[in-house]
Amino acid sequence: MYQTKQIHYKAIFKQDHDQHKIEYKAKGLFHQDQKTSLDFDTPEGHIQISYDDQEVHLQHGNSLLKFHKEKPFWNQYQLPYGSVALKTKLLKFQNNQDSMKLKYELYDQQGLISTVYIMITMKAYCLVDEHENI
């Protein structure tokens, strides 16, 4: 079943002692089947998160990170200047009809690059919401 949702996406990237936050509010499409997916557009590109019992996929534009729920997973992550090998380690994944929480670590060949927290809330999309600020 496909549902249009009002998405509030927040990501926090922690690297050593630095922290960077990204936040988006957008209209998105939530779909539940054998695989569940959430799609929405941001000024920086399209984001798709899909998952099943074993894996979670996080795609932003041409870049895709795959996570296995039981073990670390090596990826070829696409950057503007080429691809780089990154290992993902999924620390937490919680989801339901209204929210999604993801915590993971990214590693390169030398070790831990960053810890990332993603929090998403989803509300039923209403046309009135679009015109609230008018």
N, CA, C and O atoms as CSV, one atom per row, in Angstrom:
chain,resi,resn,atom,element,x,y,z
A,1,MET,N,N,0.837,-1.177,0.000
A,1,MET,CA,C,0.000,0.000,0.000
A,1,MET,C,C,0.891,1.253,0.000
A,1,MET,O,O,1.855,1.344,0.761
A,2,TYR,N,N,0.556,2.194,-0.850
A,2,TYR,CA,C,1.273,3.467,-0.934
A,2,TYR,C,C,0.524,4.526,-0.134
A,2,TYR,O,O,-0.702,4.612,-0.201
A,3,GLN,N,N,1.267,5.330,0.621
A,3,GLN,CA,C,0.675,6.420,1.384
A,3,GLN,C,C,1.531,7.669,1.205
A,3,GLN,O,O,2.758,7.607,1.273
A,4,THR,N,N,0.872,8.802,0.977
A,4,THR,CA,C,1.589,10.073,0.928
A,4,THR,C,C,1.746,10.565,2.362
A,4,THR,O,O,0.786,10.589,3.132
A,5,LYS,N,N,2.977,10.961,2.711
A,5,LYS,CA,C,3.281,11.360,4.082
A,5,LYS,C,C,3.993,12.707,4.102
A,5,LYS,O,O,4.688,13.070,3.154
A,6,GLN,N,N,3.812,13.431,5.182
A,6,GLN,CA,C,4.600,14.625,5.466
A,6,GLN,C,C,5.808,14.145,6.263
A,6,GLN,O,O,5.657,13.603,7.358
A,7,ILE,N,N,7.008,14.343,5.714
A,7,ILE,CA,C,8.240,13.799,6.280
A,7,ILE,C,C,9.022,14.893,7.005
A,7,ILE,O,O,9.177,16.004,6.499
A,8,HIS,N,N,9.506,14.560,8.189
A,8,HIS,CA,C,10.475,15.405,8.897
A,8,HIS,C,C,11.705,14.525,9.111
A,8,HIS,O,O,11.677,13.571,9.889
A,9,TYR,N,N,12.781,14.863,8.407
A,9,TYR,CA,C,14.025,14.084,8.399
A,9,TYR,C,C,15.110,14.879,9.106
A,9,TYR,O,O,15.350,16.043,8.785
A,10,LYS,N,N,15.759,14.248,10.063
A,10,LYS,CA,C,16.874,14.898,10.756
A,10,LYS,C,C,18.023,13.899,10.838
A,10,LYS,O,O,17.837,12.761,11.267
A,11,ALA,N,N,19.214,14.334,10.422
A,11,ALA,CA,C,20.411,13.497,10.500
A,11,ALA,C,C,21.495,14.253,11.256
A,11,ALA,O,O,21.712,15.444,11.029
A,12,ILE,N,N,22.163,13.557,12.145
A,12,ILE,CA,C,23.280,14.119,12.903
A,12,ILE,C,C,24.506,13.266,12.614
A,12,ILE,O,O,24.493,12.050,12.806
A,13,PHE,N,N,25.560,13.918,12.151
A,13,PHE,CA,C,26.815,13.248,11.817
A,13,PHE,C,C,27.855,13.648,12.857
A,13,PHE,O,O,28.156,14.832,13.008
A,14,LYS,N,N,28.402,12.673,13.574
A,14,LYS,CA,C,29.436,12.945,14.572
A,14,LYS,C,C,30.754,12.368,14.082
A,14,LYS,O,O,30.863,11.181,13.771
A,15,GLN,N,N,31.749,13.243,14.024
A,15,GLN,CA,C,33.080,12.847,13.574
A,15,GLN,C,C,34.088,13.440,14.543
A,15,GLN,O,O,34.232,14.659,14.629
A,16,ASP,N,N,34.786,12.576,15.275
A,16,ASP,CA,C,35.681,13.016,16.344
A,16,ASP,C,C,34.896,13.933,17.284
A,16,ASP,O,O,33.925,13.492,17.899
A,17,HIS,N,N,35.295,15.192,17.404
A,17,HIS,CA,C,34.595,16.122,18.297
A,17,HIS,C,C,33.668,17.066,17.538
A,17,HIS,O,O,33.058,17.948,18.143
A,18,ASP,N,N,33.554,16.893,16.230
A,18,ASP,CA,C,32.686,17.741,15.414
A,18,ASP,C,C,31.322,17.090,15.229
A,18,ASP,O,O,31.184,15.867,15.252
A,19,GLN,N,N,30.321,17.943,15.045
A,19,GLN,CA,C,28.962,17.472,14.809
A,19,GLN,C,C,28.326,18.321,13.730
A,19,GLN,O,O,28.452,19.546,13.740
A,20,HIS,N,N,27.641,17.673,12.794
A,20,HIS,CA,C,26.973,18.359,11.688
A,20,HIS,C,C,25.540,17.840,11.615
A,20,HIS,O,O,25.307,16.635,11.708
A,21,LYS,N,N,24.580,18.753,11.449
A,21,LYS,CA,C,23.170,18.377,11.419
A,21,LYS,C,C,22.545,18.785,10.095
A,21,LYS,O,O,22.820,19.864,9.571
A,22,ILE,N,N,21.697,17.905,9.558
A,22,ILE,CA,C,20.916,18.188,8.352
A,22,ILE,C,C,19.454,17.931,8.701
A,22,ILE,O,O,19.126,16.960,9.383
A,23,GLU,N,N,18.586,18.814,8.223
A,23,GLU,CA,C,17.166,18.657,8.514
A,23,GLU,C,C,16.350,19.026,7.285
A,23,GLU,O,O,16.617,20.036,6.634
A,24,TYR,N,N,15.346,18.198,6.968
A,24,TYR,CA,C,14.460,18.447,5.831
A,24,TYR,C,C,13.014,18.219,6.253
A,24,TYR,O,O,12.722,17.381,7.106
A,25,LYS,N,N,12.126,18.977,5.641
A,25,LYS,CA,C,10.690,18.708,5.713
A,25,LYS,C,C,10.221,18.601,4.275
A,25,LYS,O,O,10.480,19.492,3.465
A,26,ALA,N,N,9.528,17.510,3.952
A,26,ALA,CA,C,9.148,17.269,2.564
A,26,ALA,C,C,7.931,16.359,2.502
A,26,ALA,O,O,7.580,15.689,3.473
A,27,LYS,N,N,7.305,16.351,1.350
A,27,LYS,CA,C,6.237,15.401,1.058
A,27,LYS,C,C,6.906,14.143,0.527
A,27,LYS,O,O,7.801,14.222,-0.315
A,28,GLY,N,N,6.477,12.977,1.016
A,28,GLY,CA,C,7.102,11.734,0.589
A,28,GLY,C,C,6.095,10.629,0.364
A,28,GLY,O,O,4.902,10.783,0.624
A,29,LEU,N,N,6.603,9.512,-0.124
A,29,LEU,CA,C,5.779,8.346,-0.427
A,29,LEU,C,C,6.265,7.172,0.413
A,29,LEU,O,O,7.432,6.787,0.335
A,30,PHE,N,N,5.373,6.607,1.212
A,30,PHE,CA,C,5.663,5.462,2.074
A,30,PHE,C,C,4.968,4.251,1.479
A,30,PHE,O,O,3.774,4.298,1.182
A,31,HIS,N,N,5.721,3.151,1.304
A,31,HIS,CA,C,5.164,1.955,0.679
A,31,HIS,C,C,5.534,0.721,1.494
A,31,HIS,O,O,6.702,0.504,1.814
A,32,GLN,N,N,4.522,-0.087,1.827
A,32,GLN,CA,C,4.765,-1.334,2.543
A,32,GLN,C,C,4.377,-2.505,1.667
A,32,GLN,O,O,3.273,-2.561,1.126
A,33,ASP,N,N,5.309,-3.445,1.535
A,33,ASP,CA,C,5.105,-4.679,0.785
A,33,ASP,C,C,6.113,-5.673,1.352
A,33,ASP,O,O,6.364,-5.665,2.557
A,34,GLN,N,N,6.700,-6.535,0.506
A,34,GLN,CA,C,7.764,-7.415,0.998
A,34,GLN,C,C,8.927,-6.582,1.516
A,34,GLN,O,O,9.578,-6.943,2.497
A,35,LYS,N,N,9.177,-5.472,0.849
A,35,LYS,CA,C,10.147,-4.484,1.293
A,35,LYS,C,C,9.383,-3.198,1.579
A,35,LYS,O,O,8.458,-2.851,0.844
A,36,THR,N,N,9.756,-2.495,2.629
A,36,THR,CA,C,9.133,-1.219,2.953
A,36,THR,C,C,10.059,-0.116,2.465
A,36,THR,O,O,11.278,-0.218,2.599
A,37,SER,N,N,9.478,0.944,1.896
A,37,SER,CA,C,10.321,2.033,1.401
A,37,SER,C,C,9.694,3.389,1.700
A,37,SER,O,O,8.478,3.534,1.832
A,38,LEU,N,N,10.578,4.371,1.800
A,38,LEU,CA,C,10.194,5.763,1.981
A,38,LEU,C,C,10.998,6.575,0.982
A,38,LEU,O,O,12.226,6.494,0.966
A,39,ASP,N,N,10.321,7.359,0.144
A,39,ASP,CA,C,10.960,8.186,-0.880
A,39,ASP,C,C,10.539,9.634,-0.692
A,39,ASP,O,O,9.369,9.923,-0.446
A,40,PHE,N,N,11.518,10.556,-0.812
A,40,PHE,CA,C,11.190,11.977,-0.802
A,40,PHE,C,C,12.328,12.764,-1.434
A,40,PHE,O,O,13.460,12.289,-1.523
A,41,ASP,N,N,12.005,13.977,-1.869
A,41,ASP,CA,C,12.979,14.844,-2.524
A,41,ASP,C,C,13.387,15.976,-1.593
A,41,ASP,O,O,12.578,16.502,-0.829
A,42,THR,N,N,14.675,16.340,-1.680
A,42,THR,CA,C,15.231,17.453,-0.917
A,42,THR,C,C,15.944,18.377,-1.898
A,42,THR,O,O,16.155,17.996,-3.049
A,43,PRO,N,N,16.315,19.569,-1.478
A,43,PRO,CA,C,17.092,20.447,-2.370
A,43,PRO,C,C,18.425,19.818,-2.801
A,43,PRO,O,O,18.963,20.169,-3.852
A,44,GLU,N,N,18.958,18.894,-1.997
A,44,GLU,CA,C,20.230,18.243,-2.317
A,44,GLU,C,C,20.060,16.947,-3.092
A,44,GLU,O,O,21.055,16.310,-3.438
A,45,GLY,N,N,18.830,16.538,-3.375
A,45,GLY,CA,C,18.609,15.317,-4.150
A,45,GLY,C,C,17.567,14.406,-3.527
A,45,GLY,O,O,17.028,14.678,-2.454
A,46,HIS,N,N,17.305,13.325,-4.230
A,46,HIS,CA,C,16.294,12.344,-3.836
A,46,HIS,C,C,16.848,11.425,-2.739
A,46,HIS,O,O,18.005,11.009,-2.799
A,47,ILE,N,N,16.026,11.118,-1.751
A,47,ILE,CA,C,16.394,10.174,-0.697
A,47,ILE,C,C,15.407,9.021,-0.729
A,47,ILE,O,O,14.195,9.220,-0.806
A,48,GLN,N,N,15.952,7.799,-0.668
A,48,GLN,CA,C,15.120,6.608,-0.554
A,48,GLN,C,C,15.700,5.722,0.543
A,48,GLN,O,O,16.895,5.430,0.561
A,49,ILE,N,N,14.835,5.306,1.448
A,49,ILE,CA,C,15.212,4.357,2.489
A,49,ILE,C,C,14.310,3.148,2.305
A,49,ILE,O,O,13.086,3.274,2.305
A,50,SER,N,N,14.916,1.980,2.148
A,50,SER,CA,C,14.130,0.758,2.006
A,50,SER,C,C,14.699,-0.303,2.940
A,50,SER,O,O,15.893,-0.309,3.242
A,51,TYR,N,N,13.829,-1.198,3.392
A,51,TYR,CA,C,14.280,-2.221,4.331
A,51,TYR,C,C,13.372,-3.438,4.293
A,51,TYR,O,O,12.206,-3.373,3.904
A,52,ASP,N,N,13.964,-4.561,4.718
A,52,ASP,CA,C,13.227,-5.800,4.919
A,52,ASP,C,C,13.745,-6.423,6.217
A,52,ASP,O,O,14.303,-5.719,7.059
A,53,ASP,N,N,13.569,-7.720,6.384
A,53,ASP,CA,C,13.988,-8.367,7.631
A,53,ASP,C,C,15.499,-8.410,7.822
A,53,ASP,O,O,15.971,-8.484,8.956
A,54,GLN,N,N,16.267,-8.365,6.732
A,54,GLN,CA,C,17.718,-8.538,6.812
A,54,GLN,C,C,18.536,-7.279,6.549
A,54,GLN,O,O,19.581,-7.078,7.168
A,55,GLU,N,N,18.071,-6.432,5.636
A,55,GLU,CA,C,18.884,-5.303,5.184
A,55,GLU,C,C,18.126,-3.983,5.221
A,55,GLU,O,O,16.897,-3.935,5.178
A,56,VAL,N,N,18.917,-2.911,5.305
A,56,VAL,CA,C,18.414,-1.545,5.164
A,56,VAL,C,C,19.255,-0.888,4.077
A,56,VAL,O,O,20.481,-1.008,4.087
A,57,HIS,N,N,18.614,-0.198,3.142
A,57,HIS,CA,C,19.318,0.542,2.084
A,57,HIS,C,C,18.992,2.018,2.234
A,57,HIS,O,O,17.831,2.399,2.381
A,58,LEU,N,N,20.025,2.839,2.195
A,58,LEU,CA,C,19.881,4.291,2.290
A,58,LEU,C,C,20.508,4.895,1.044
A,58,LEU,O,O,21.725,4.853,0.864
A,59,GLN,N,N,19.664,5.458,0.187
A,59,GLN,CA,C,20.150,6.044,-1.061
A,59,GLN,C,C,19.884,7.541,-1.056
A,59,GLN,O,O,18.778,7.992,-0.758
A,60,HIS,N,N,20.932,8.309,-1.396
A,60,HIS,CA,C,20.819,9.761,-1.527
A,60,HIS,C,C,21.449,10.113,-2.863
A,60,HIS,O,O,22.670,10.056,-3.014
A,61,GLY,N,N,20.616,10.477,-3.835
A,61,GLY,CA,C,21.117,10.716,-5.185
A,61,GLY,C,C,21.694,9.434,-5.751
A,61,GLY,O,O,21.027,8.399,-5.736
A,62,ASN,N,N,22.935,9.482,-6.255
A,62,ASN,CA,C,23.587,8.298,-6.810
A,62,ASN,C,C,24.315,7.470,-5.757
A,62,ASN,O,O,24.846,6.405,-6.074
A,63,SER,N,N,24.348,7.932,-4.529
A,63,SER,CA,C,25.095,7.248,-3.471
A,63,SER,C,C,24.187,6.305,-2.699
A,63,SER,O,O,23.088,6.678,-2.287
A,64,LEU,N,N,24.658,5.078,-2.507
A,64,LEU,CA,C,23.877,4.048,-1.831
A,64,LEU,C,C,24.709,3.408,-0.732
A,64,LEU,O,O,25.834,2.967,-0.967
A,65,LEU,N,N,24.147,3.363,0.469
A,65,LEU,CA,C,24.746,2.619,1.575
A,65,LEU,C,C,23.826,1.457,1.907
A,65,LEU,O,O,22.614,1.629,2.038
A,66,LYS,N,N,24.413,0.268,2.044
A,66,LYS,CA,C,23.659,-0.920,2.438
A,66,LYS,C,C,24.098,-1.318,3.838
A,66,LYS,O,O,25.278,-1.260,4.183
A,67,PHE,N,N,23.117,-1.724,4.631
A,67,PHE,CA,C,23.363,-2.167,5.998
A,67,PHE,C,C,22.770,-3.554,6.165
A,67,PHE,O,O,21.647,-3.809,5.731
A,68,HIS,N,N,23.509,-4.439,6.785
A,68,HIS,CA,C,22.971,-5.738,7.161
A,68,HIS,C,C,22.643,-5.654,8.645
A,68,HIS,O,O,23.438,-5.131,9.425
A,69,LYS,N,N,21.492,-6.157,9.040
A,69,LYS,CA,C,21.057,-5.997,10.429
A,69,LYS,C,C,21.880,-6.812,11.425
A,69,LYS,O,O,21.852,-6.530,12.623
A,70,GLU,N,N,22.616,-7.824,10.944
A,70,GLU,CA,C,23.349,-8.704,11.848
A,70,GLU,C,C,24.864,-8.515,11.833
A,70,GLU,O,O,25.542,-8.933,12.772
A,71,LYS,N,N,25.410,-7.889,10.780
A,71,LYS,CA,C,26.869,-7.825,10.661
A,71,LYS,C,C,27.288,-6.598,9.853
A,71,LYS,O,O,26.484,-6.045,9.103
A,72,PRO,N,N,28.541,-6.172,10.002
A,72,PRO,CA,C,29.053,-5.058,9.180
A,72,PRO,C,C,29.021,-5.426,7.695
A,72,PRO,O,O,29.061,-6.603,7.336
A,73,PHE,N,N,28.948,-4.398,6.834
A,73,PHE,CA,C,28.786,-4.632,5.394
A,73,PHE,C,C,29.655,-3.638,4.628
A,73,PHE,O,O,29.584,-2.434,4.874
A,74,TRP,N,N,30.482,-4.138,3.694
A,74,TRP,CA,C,31.319,-3.261,2.860
A,74,TRP,C,C,30.531,-2.767,1.661
A,74,TRP,O,O,29.822,-3.545,1.022
A,75,ASN,N,N,30.646,-1.477,1.347
A,75,ASN,CA,C,29.950,-0.814,0.242
A,75,ASN,C,C,30.963,-0.127,-0.664
A,75,ASN,O,O,32.060,0.223,-0.227
A,76,GLN,N,N,30.596,0.062,-1.917
A,76,GLN,CA,C,31.317,0.976,-2.806
A,76,GLN,C,C,30.454,2.231,-2.874
A,76,GLN,O,O,29.480,2.275,-3.626
A,77,TYR,N,N,30.801,3.238,-2.102
A,77,TYR,CA,C,30.000,4.451,-1.968
A,77,TYR,C,C,30.430,5.462,-3.021
A,77,TYR,O,O,31.613,5.778,-3.149
A,78,GLN,N,N,29.460,5.962,-3.769
A,78,GLN,CA,C,29.735,6.883,-4.874
A,78,GLN,C,C,29.822,8.325,-4.378
A,78,GLN,O,O,28.878,8.853,-3.789
A,79,LEU,N,N,30.964,8.944,-4.627
A,79,LEU,CA,C,31.183,10.359,-4.327
A,79,LEU,C,C,31.330,11.115,-5.643
A,79,LEU,O,O,31.534,10.483,-6.680
A,80,PRO,N,N,31.233,12.445,-5.642
A,80,PRO,CA,C,31.361,13.206,-6.896
A,80,PRO,C,C,32.670,12.936,-7.641
A,80,PRO,O,O,32.709,13.040,-8.867
A,81,TYR,N,N,33.729,12.597,-6.929
A,81,TYR,CA,C,35.033,12.383,-7.558
A,81,TYR,C,C,35.379,10.904,-7.734
A,81,TYR,O,O,36.506,10.583,-8.113
A,82,GLY,N,N,34.446,10.007,-7.471
A,82,GLY,CA,C,34.698,8.572,-7.637
A,82,GLY,C,C,34.103,7.781,-6.491
A,82,GLY,O,O,33.438,8.339,-5.619
A,83,SER,N,N,34.343,6.480,-6.495
A,83,SER,CA,C,33.781,5.651,-5.433
A,83,SER,C,C,34.845,5.328,-4.389
A,83,SER,O,O,36.043,5.321,-4.674
A,84,VAL,N,N,34.380,5.064,-3.186
A,84,VAL,CA,C,35.263,4.755,-2.068
A,84,VAL,C,C,34.657,3.574,-1.302
A,84,VAL,O,O,33.437,3.466,-1.177
A,85,ALA,N,N,35.518,2.697,-0.793
A,85,ALA,CA,C,35.054,1.560,-0.004
A,85,ALA,C,C,34.737,2.033,1.413
A,85,ALA,O,O,35.595,2.590,2.098
A,86,LEU,N,N,33.507,1.809,1.841
A,86,LEU,CA,C,33.080,2.155,3.198
A,86,LEU,C,C,32.382,0.956,3.824
A,86,LEU,O,O,31.598,0.263,3.175
A,87,LYS,N,N,32.679,0.730,5.079
A,87,LYS,CA,C,32.000,-0.331,5.817
A,87,LYS,C,C,30.929,0.311,6.687
A,87,LYS,O,O,31.180,1.307,7.367
A,88,THR,N,N,29.734,-0.269,6.659
A,88,THR,CA,C,28.641,0.209,7.496
A,88,THR,C,C,28.391,-0.797,8.609
A,88,THR,O,O,28.455,-2.009,8.404
A,89,LYS,N,N,28.108,-0.271,9.776
A,89,LYS,CA,C,27.749,-1.106,10.918
A,89,LYS,C,C,26.472,-0.524,11.512
A,89,LYS,O,O,26.485,0.562,12.091
A,90,LEU,N,N,25.381,-1.249,11.365
A,90,LEU,CA,C,24.085,-0.799,11.859
A,90,LEU,C,C,24.007,-1.054,13.362
A,90,LEU,O,O,24.063,-2.201,13.805
A,91,LEU,N,N,23.878,0.011,14.138
A,91,LEU,CA,C,23.819,-0.097,15.594
A,91,LEU,C,C,22.386,-0.148,16.107
A,91,LEU,O,O,22.102,-0.790,17.118
A,92,LYS,N,N,21.476,0.539,15.394
A,92,LYS,CA,C,20.083,0.595,15.838
A,92,LYS,C,C,19.191,0.848,14.634
A,92,LYS,O,O,19.504,1.681,13.784
A,93,PHE,N,N,18.085,0.129,14.564
A,93,PHE,CA,C,17.075,0.395,13.547
A,93,PHE,C,C,15.712,0.117,14.161
A,93,PHE,O,O,15.397,-1.019,14.514
A,94,GLN,N,N,14.909,1.165,14.285
A,94,GLN,CA,C,13.541,1.048,14.792
A,94,GLN,C,C,12.614,1.709,13.790
A,94,GLN,O,O,12.931,2.761,13.236
A,95,ASN,N,N,11.472,1.090,13.562
A,95,ASN,CA,C,10.539,1.672,12.604
A,95,ASN,C,C,9.111,1.263,12.926
A,95,ASN,O,O,8.846,0.209,13.504
A,96,ASN,N,N,8.206,2.141,12.527
A,96,ASN,CA,C,6.777,1.846,12.539
A,96,ASN,C,C,6.118,2.761,11.508
A,96,ASN,O,O,6.817,3.397,10.720
A,97,GLN,N,N,4.811,2.837,11.499
A,97,GLN,CA,C,4.081,3.643,10.510
A,97,GLN,C,C,4.377,5.136,10.630
A,97,GLN,O,O,4.226,5.874,9.657
A,98,ASP,N,N,4.798,5.587,11.812
A,98,ASP,CA,C,4.940,7.020,12.062
A,98,ASP,C,C,6.375,7.510,12.235
A,98,ASP,O,O,6.621,8.716,12.212
A,99,SER,N,N,7.318,6.596,12.408
A,99,SER,CA,C,8.694,7.045,12.637
A,99,SER,C,C,9.712,5.983,12.243
A,99,SER,O,O,9.399,4.806,12.069
A,100,MET,N,N,10.936,6.456,12.114
A,100,MET,CA,C,12.057,5.585,11.801
A,100,MET,C,C,13.287,6.164,12.494
A,100,MET,O,O,13.528,7.370,12.441
A,101,LYS,N,N,14.056,5.300,13.139
A,101,LYS,CA,C,15.302,5.719,13.779
A,101,LYS,C,C,16.404,4.779,13.322
A,101,LYS,O,O,16.256,3.557,13.315
A,102,LEU,N,N,17.510,5.396,12.942
A,102,LEU,CA,C,18.643,4.656,12.403
A,102,LEU,C,C,19.908,5.210,13.045
A,102,LEU,O,O,20.124,6.422,13.054
A,103,LYS,N,N,20.731,4.338,13.576
A,103,LYS,CA,C,22.037,4.751,14.095
A,103,LYS,C,C,23.057,3.796,13.497
A,103,LYS,O,O,22.921,2.576,13.589
A,104,TYR,N,N,24.093,4.384,12.876
A,104,TYR,CA,C,25.108,3.530,12.269
A,104,TYR,C,C,26.479,4.181,12.329
A,104,TYR,O,O,26.619,5.381,12.568
A,105,GLU,N,N,27.484,3.348,12.103
A,105,GLU,CA,C,28.857,3.822,12.024
A,105,GLU,C,C,29.381,3.582,10.621
A,105,GLU,O,O,29.057,2.580,9.985
A,106,LEU,N,N,30.200,4.521,10.145
A,106,LEU,CA,C,30.866,4.414,8.844
A,106,LEU,C,C,32.360,4.257,9.076
A,106,LEU,O,O,32.963,4.996,9.854
A,107,TYR,N,N,32.949,3.282,8.390
A,107,TYR,CA,C,34.383,3.020,8.493
A,107,TYR,C,C,35.005,3.058,7.109
A,107,TYR,O,O,34.371,2.685,6.122
A,108,ASP,N,N,36.252,3.512,7.045
A,108,ASP,CA,C,37.042,3.324,5.832
A,108,ASP,C,C,38.143,2.322,6.179
A,108,ASP,O,O,38.080,1.675,7.224
A,109,GLN,N,N,39.140,2.189,5.322
A,109,GLN,CA,C,40.211,1.214,5.557
A,109,GLN,C,C,41.005,1.525,6.832
A,109,GLN,O,O,41.573,0.614,7.434
A,110,GLN,N,N,41.052,2.794,7.251
A,110,GLN,CA,C,41.834,3.189,8.422
A,110,GLN,C,C,41.051,3.116,9.735
A,110,GLN,O,O,41.659,3.123,10.806
A,111,GLY,N,N,39.732,3.045,9.680
A,111,GLY,CA,C,38.955,2.970,10.910
A,111,GLY,C,C,37.685,3.797,10.851
A,111,GLY,O,O,37.205,4.149,9.774
A,112,LEU,N,N,37.147,4.104,12.026
A,112,LEU,CA,C,35.873,4.816,12.153
A,112,LEU,C,C,35.968,6.224,11.576
A,112,LEU,O,O,36.859,6.995,11.929
A,113,ILE,N,N,35.031,6.547,10.679
A,113,ILE,CA,C,34.935,7.896,10.107
A,113,ILE,C,C,33.926,8.716,10.894
A,113,ILE,O,O,34.230,9.817,11.352
A,114,SER,N,N,32.708,8.166,11.051
A,114,SER,CA,C,31.667,8.918,11.745
A,114,SER,C,C,30.577,7.999,12.267
A,114,SER,O,O,30.411,6.865,11.818
A,115,THR,N,N,29.844,8.531,13.231
A,115,THR,CA,C,28.631,7.902,13.739
A,115,THR,C,C,27.477,8.781,13.287
A,115,THR,O,O,27.528,10.004,13.422
A,116,VAL,N,N,26.433,8.153,12.749
A,116,VAL,CA,C,25.317,8.897,12.165
A,116,VAL,C,C,24.014,8.485,12.847
A,116,VAL,O,O,23.752,7.301,13.060
A,117,TYR,N,N,23.213,9.478,13.180
A,117,TYR,CA,C,21.881,9.276,13.749
A,117,TYR,C,C,20.879,9.861,12.759
A,117,TYR,O,O,20.998,11.023,12.370
A,118,ILE,N,N,19.896,9.067,12.350
A,118,ILE,CA,C,18.829,9.560,11.476
A,118,ILE,C,C,17.506,9.335,12.188
A,118,ILE,O,O,17.207,8.226,12.634
A,119,MET,N,N,16.718,10.395,12.290
A,119,MET,CA,C,15.399,10.322,12.900
A,119,MET,C,C,14.378,10.866,11.906
A,119,MET,O,O,14.528,11.976,11.396
A,120,ILE,N,N,13.362,10.092,11.641
A,120,ILE,CA,C,12.338,10.488,10.676
A,120,ILE,C,C,10.973,10.337,11.327
A,120,ILE,O,O,10.663,9.303,11.918
A,121,THR,N,N,10.160,11.383,11.211
A,121,THR,CA,C,8.760,11.268,11.601
A,121,THR,C,C,7.913,11.435,10.349
A,121,THR,O,O,8.248,12.203,9.447
A,122,MET,N,N,6.809,10.699,10.316
A,122,MET,CA,C,5.912,10.714,9.160
A,122,MET,C,C,4.489,10.946,9.647
A,122,MET,O,O,4.006,10.259,10.547
A,123,LYS,N,N,3.831,11.917,9.041
A,123,LYS,CA,C,2.432,12.197,9.354
A,123,LYS,C,C,1.626,12.078,8.074
A,123,LYS,O,O,2.155,12.248,6.976
A,124,ALA,N,N,0.356,11.789,8.222
A,124,ALA,CA,C,-0.519,11.754,7.053
A,124,ALA,C,C,-0.443,13.098,6.348
A,124,ALA,O,O,-0.506,14.146,6.990
A,125,TYR,N,N,-0.308,13.068,5.042
A,125,TYR,CA,C,-0.183,14.299,4.267
A,125,TYR,C,C,-1.559,14.905,4.066
A,125,TYR,O,O,-2.508,14.216,3.692
A,126,CYS,N,N,-1.656,16.195,4.317
A,126,CYS,CA,C,-2.912,16.921,4.159
A,126,CYS,C,C,-2.647,18.161,3.318
A,126,CYS,O,O,-1.683,18.883,3.573
A,127,LEU,N,N,-3.478,18.417,2.329
A,127,LEU,CA,C,-3.281,19.580,1.464
A,127,LEU,C,C,-3.297,20.882,2.246
A,127,LEU,O,O,-2.656,21.851,1.838
A,128,VAL,N,N,-4.014,20.925,3.359
A,128,VAL,CA,C,-4.084,22.133,4.170
A,128,VAL,C,C,-2.691,22.483,4.702
A,128,VAL,O,O,-2.350,23.661,4.804
A,129,ASP,N,N,-1.870,21.455,5.047
A,129,ASP,CA,C,-0.516,21.691,5.564
A,129,ASP,C,C,0.317,22.524,4.603
A,129,ASP,O,O,1.114,23.357,5.033
A,130,GLU,N,N,0.136,22.305,3.306
A,130,GLU,CA,C,0.914,22.996,2.289
A,130,GLU,C,C,0.660,24.502,2.299
A,130,GLU,O,O,1.535,25.280,1.920
A,131,HIS,N,N,-0.526,24.914,2.727
A,131,HIS,CA,C,-0.920,26.319,2.653
A,131,HIS,C,C,-0.979,26.995,4.022
A,131,HIS,O,O,-1.485,28.112,4.134
A,132,GLU,N,N,-0.466,26.331,5.067
A,132,GLU,CA,C,-0.536,26.891,6.416
A,132,GLU,C,C,0.130,28.255,6.532
A,132,GLU,O,O,-0.360,29.115,7.264
A,133,ASN,N,N,1.228,28.468,5.833
A,133,ASN,CA,C,1.997,29.705,5.975
A,133,ASN,C,C,1.525,30.815,5.045
A,133,ASN,O,O,2.161,31.866,4.975
A,134,ILE,N,N,0.442,30.607,4.343
A,134,ILE,CA,C,-0.052,31.634,3.405
A,134,ILE,C,C,-0.915,32.618,4.153
A,134,ILE,O,O,-1.432,33.563,3.556
